[in-house]
Amino acid sequence: MNTAKQSKRLRLSPEEREKQIVQEAIRFFAEVGFDGQTRELAKRLGVTQPLLYRYFPTKQDLIDRVYEEVYLTRWKPIWEDWIKDRTQPLPDRLKRFYHEYYPVIVNYEWMRIFFQAGMRNVGFNRRYLKLVREHIFLPLCAEMRHEFGLPGIDKLQVGDAELELYWGLHGSIIYDGIRKYIYGLDVPPDVEPTIDAKIDTFIGGLKPILQQVLASAG
């Protein structure tokens, strides 16, 4: 039996072996966190620790590869284009984005790894949130100002208080994932009506608040 397993392992190409290691590492870190030892990961894979290190010389190298696989490969640059597409009503643009973004992040691996990384200061949370800030929130600031006839971001720089408005919307939408995968609570099976209601409520009450924020900044 062990000989058969070893033979099967030897038949894997380097590309297949790396993919196998990364996929198991994703499951491993989601389950046990980043304090998990590479020797335990190697045991789960049925390989030796030296073989693991042949592909990923350090644990940080493996963590960085997990970040790339779980977060960067699932990120779609077209999302920013959707936010900026003024041929569509702004509420529809936001709903389209969040309907697609939600299932990308609200799943066991994404949520668990993200929170495990934050608690252990692994480092990639800030990298990912910078991506969200620059490619979703800043374009959204420009589009909301345009929607309400307010000064563009070329005339008045975006400040922290303005960004907090969009962090609030974003957080309220992904909170279902925290409830389900961190707290173990039930969430509605059909999330799109809830997402739509949150977006409509947010946009409906945003203009006077945004005007105040920009007046204070100016």
C-alpha angles and dihedrals in degrees: 000000000000089000090053091050091049091049090051091050092051091055092062116104117232089255092051092046093051091049090050092051093048095048092049090045090055091054092042097051092042089055105038104017130234094303086074113117123240090228089063090048090051089051091053090050092048092236135112122264091240089058090052090051090050088068098032112024093194136026089242090058089056092046090051090051091050089051091052093049099044100036114019101039090050094050113101117207089203089073090075090051090054091053091052098044103115092182085080128060111263095239089054091050092052093046092049091052097047094043088060099033095051098067090044092062106021098078135101099262098043097046098041095046092046094053094041088053092049094051092049095041091235090162109233096095091076092047092053095044089050087056090053092046096050101038103033112018100041093048088045090053089055093047095048092050090050091048092055098038094248128146113289123244088253088065100036121028119234111253135198094260091057093047090051089065091061094041086057093054092044093049093049091054098047093042089091087068091053091049093050105037102027104031097028094231129144120258130192111279093221106054101169096083089051092049090049092050092050092050093047091048092047096049092041093059100030105086101072092042092049090048090054093048093050093045090054091047092049 
